Amino acid sequence: MTRSRICPMSCQETGSRCEEVSRYWLLPFVTFTGSKMDLVLNVADYYFFTPYVYPSSWPEDEALRQIIGLMVVTNLGAAILYLGLGALSYFFIFDHKLKQHPQFLENQVQREIKYALWSLPWISVPTVALFFAEVRGYSKLYDSVDDSPLGWSGLIFSMVSFLFFTDMCIYWIHRFLHHKLIYKYFHKPHHIWKIPTPFASHAFHPVDGFLQGLPYHIYPFFFPLHKILYLILYVFVNIWTISIHDGDYRVPSLMEDIINGSAHHTDHHLFFDYNYGQYFTLWDRIGGSYRYPSPLMGKGPHDHIKKLMAEGKLNSHTNNNKNGVHVKKE
């Protein structure tokens, strides 16, 4: 592993003074041949692990230290992304009227969060193994656009191919998880949330969560990818996963048949055998599992709530666990 020796300040200092300025500003962001995680790990090492946790005699590129650091950074990062982005979506996007739906479970939000926070550390164990392989230089991740076989156009191509590759893989993994022989063991816990909130986005069984996240992590072992773009895509994936559970069923009319949005994914939770895709409807169409979203036909959860209100079975001031309407349990 090599470090860059570039003065980020473009300072006029020479000798030891320039080296001191460079060391202060550059060390957290030095370039290693490795993965997106080495960027995060370097910052964590410089500002936290090295000065406060590990003895200075323990090399930063020692394998055990990297594994421990990756475990801490991965778990902390996952929890921050999940709770932070989930809370923003829950308080500012999610329609809380959906909590009146008869299939919205009692204490559902708390249960979603509790299950996700239990599951994420288990998911991180095999995930860190893949991150460690990336950090040790076994992936095709690169640092500079100059290293891309296609230059800047390569970044665009890799971004598009990442989305289509992961969408294809997740479709088939997701569909496999619905097989009757394994569904109840791994994927059923996620389908408890018939009317999901943003906090249901990561509320998976650990095996389920790891398998559906696997395509994101194996992509850079097969295809070249800029590590900064990989980090951006990693955040995007988390945002998207939350967005398809946020209950905002609006989709631009031109994209209704292309994008697998919250309306499509809600039908997957409600009707089970449809809309397995992550971003697009392509593989659902190829696999014969596409269903036009019921919320876009006036037959979605909001419409069901309105119907119950009109029939006097529900009022605007009651929640699902108090309105006397049967709640389906799994």
Summary of the structure (lengths in Angstrom):
residues: 330
radius of gyration: 23.0
end to end distance: 51.2
largest distance: 82.0
contacts: 1006
relative contact order: 0.12
helix: 61%
strand: 2%
